[in-house]
Amino acid sequence: MLYDWNITSRSKTCQATGLPFVEGAFFYTLLFSTHEGYERLDLSEAAWEERKKDPASPVPFSSWCSLYELPPAPAPETLPKNDAEEMLRQLLSLQDTKNLNAIYILAVMLERKKVLKPLPSSEPYVLVYEHATTGETFLIQDPKLSLENILEVQEEVSSILNQSVINPVTSNG
């Protein structure tokens, strides 16, 4: 079920009222685990308060409050970067469980660089991250690595970062 949903962007509108979020206003994000996969719900402060009054509201496995910032203007198209963030995105898009260790290590590297911010989660072995700049949400499966296989995983990630195996870029010389 993890690969049903890996990255989603924050909404520009409250999903309960349909009203657009205002720059500098607080909004709430809730993540739910359903039979169909993971679902994200972004709510205005007023909709959040209304939802709290309803005891029948489903309980999210993760939720947080953020300050709404207008999304950055799209960057001009460039050649894909062969860096940790680009590799993480590419590996997630492949949806291949053999990449779980590398995905986990890349996410932790990006957390240390403060590119990804960890968020609360009550879902076992699922790490929730928010991209510090774009507000995208990443769900990363914790492969439960042990010290015995750290060297092997480090070599795997190093190999991935040092080659352009995924979407190689070629030059027309």
C-alpha distance (Angstrom), angle and dihedral (degrees) to the residues before:
residue distance angle dihedral
M1 . . .
L2 3.82 . .
Y3 3.78 92.6 .
D4 3.80 93.2 54.1
W5 3.80 87.0 81.8
N6 3.77 129.5 11.1
I7 3.79 109.8 151.2
T8 3.78 129.9 21.5
S9 3.77 130.5 166.9
R10 3.75 123.6 -127.9
S11 3.78 115.1 -97.2
K12 3.79 121.5 -107.0
T13 3.81 90.1 -142.4
C14 3.80 138.0 44.3
Q15 3.78 105.9 -95.3
A16 3.81 91.5 -147.3
T17 3.82 100.0 48.4
G18 3.81 102.3 20.5
L19 3.81 90.2 -131.7
P20 3.81 117.3 137.8
F21 3.78 118.3 -108.0
V22 3.80 115.2 -110.8
E23 3.80 122.2 -129.6
G24 3.83 108.9 -99.2
A25 3.83 95.3 15.8
F26 3.80 122.2 122.6
F27 3.80 119.5 -112.5
Y28 3.80 133.5 178.1
T29 3.79 129.3 -128.5
L30 3.81 121.3 -157.8
L31 3.82 126.4 -172.5
F32 3.80 121.7 -156.8
S33 3.79 132.5 -171.3
T34 3.83 109.8 -140.1
H35 3.79 136.1 170.3
E36 3.82 88.5 -98.6
G37 3.82 94.4 50.0
Y38 3.78 134.9 -91.8
E39 3.79 122.5 -21.2
R40 3.81 130.2 -164.3
L41 3.81 124.4 -152.0
D42 3.82 122.8 -170.0
L43 3.81 115.6 -163.5
S44 3.79 136.1 -176.5
E45 3.78 117.2 -121.1
A46 3.83 90.7 -102.4
A47 3.83 92.5 50.1
W48 3.82 89.7 47.5
E49 3.82 90.8 53.7
E50 3.83 90.9 48.6
R51 3.80 91.2 49.0
K52 3.82 91.9 52.1
K53 3.83 89.0 58.6
D54 3.83 91.6 58.8
P55 3.83 109.2 82.3
A56 3.82 90.0 -167.7
S57 3.81 92.8 63.2
P58 3.81 112.1 118.9
V59 3.80 114.8 -109.4
P60 3.82 114.4 -117.2
F61 3.80 120.1 -135.2
S62 3.81 88.6 -136.3
S63 3.80 134.0 17.0
W64 3.77 137.1 165.9
C65 3.78 143.5 169.6
S66 3.82 121.8 -121.1
L67 3.75 138.7 177.6
Y68 3.82 109.2 -113.7
E69 3.78 114.8 -119.6
L70 3.76 123.8 180.0
P71 3.80 110.0 -103.6
P72 3.81 113.2 -100.4
A73 3.79 117.7 -102.6
P74 3.80 110.5 -92.9
A75 3.78 112.5 -91.9
P76 3.77 117.2 -118.6
E77 3.81 113.1 -94.9
T78 3.77 111.3 -91.0
L79 3.74 134.6 166.5
P80 3.80 111.4 -73.7
K81 3.79 113.1 -89.0
N82 3.77 117.8 -125.2
D83 3.80 94.3 -140.5
A84 3.80 134.6 119.8
E85 3.83 96.1 -90.6
E86 3.80 94.2 47.9
M87 3.80 90.8 46.1
L88 3.79 91.1 50.1
R89 3.81 91.1 52.0
Q90 3.80 91.9 47.0
L91 3.80 94.2 48.0
L92 3.80 91.3 48.1
S93 3.80 90.6 50.6
L94 3.83 90.5 54.7
Q95 3.82 90.0 61.4
D96 3.81 91.8 -152.9
T97 3.80 118.1 148.2
K98 3.83 91.1 -148.8
N99 3.83 86.5 73.9
L100 3.84 96.2 56.9
N101 3.81 94.3 104.8
A102 3.80 93.7 48.7
I103 3.82 91.9 44.8
Y104 3.80 90.7 51.8
I105 3.82 93.9 48.4
L106 3.82 92.2 46.6
A107 3.82 90.6 50.4
V108 3.80 91.3 50.3
M109 3.82 90.1 48.2
L110 3.81 89.9 52.2
E111 3.81 90.1 47.4
R112 3.81 89.6 55.0
K113 3.82 89.4 49.9
K114 3.83 88.0 50.7
V115 3.81 91.2 -120.7
L116 3.82 89.7 118.1
K117 3.80 122.7 40.3
P118 3.83 117.7 -151.7
L119 3.80 115.5 -125.8
P120 3.80 131.4 -165.9
S121 3.79 119.4 -84.5
S122 3.77 133.1 175.8
E123 3.82 91.4 -173.0
P124 3.82 107.3 108.0
Y125 3.80 114.3 -113.5
V126 3.81 94.5 -1.2
L127 3.79 117.3 115.4
V128 3.79 116.8 -158.6
Y129 3.79 119.0 -151.1
E130 3.79 133.5 177.3
H131 3.80 120.3 -152.9
A132 3.80 105.8 -118.2
T133 3.81 94.0 -139.1
T134 3.80 107.4 30.8
G135 3.81 100.9 30.3
E136 3.82 91.1 -129.8
T137 3.79 115.0 153.7
F138 3.80 120.0 -131.6
L139 3.81 123.2 -165.2
I140 3.79 110.5 -157.0
Q141 3.78 123.3 -172.7
D142 3.81 113.0 -133.2
P143 3.83 105.0 -131.3
K144 3.82 90.4 -160.2
L145 3.81 94.1 -121.5
S146 3.77 118.9 -163.0
L147 3.79 128.9 -152.0
E148 3.81 89.3 -105.8
N149 3.81 93.1 67.6
I150 3.82 100.6 35.7
L151 3.82 93.8 98.2
E152 3.81 91.3 50.4
V153 3.81 91.6 49.4
Q154 3.82 92.0 46.4
E155 3.80 89.3 54.2
E156 3.82 90.6 47.3
V157 3.83 92.6 52.1
S158 3.81 92.4 43.2
S159 3.80 90.0 51.9
I160 3.81 91.4 50.2
L161 3.80 92.8 48.7
N162 3.82 93.4 46.2
Q163 3.78 96.8 53.6
S164 3.76 136.1 48.6
V165 3.80 96.1 -130.1
I166 3.79 92.1 136.6
N167 3.81 112.6 64.1
P168 3.80 94.4 -19.4
V169 3.79 115.8 -147.1
T170 3.76 115.4 -133.0
S171 3.76 129.2 -166.0
N172 3.77 124.8 -134.6
G173 3.72 87.1 -145.5
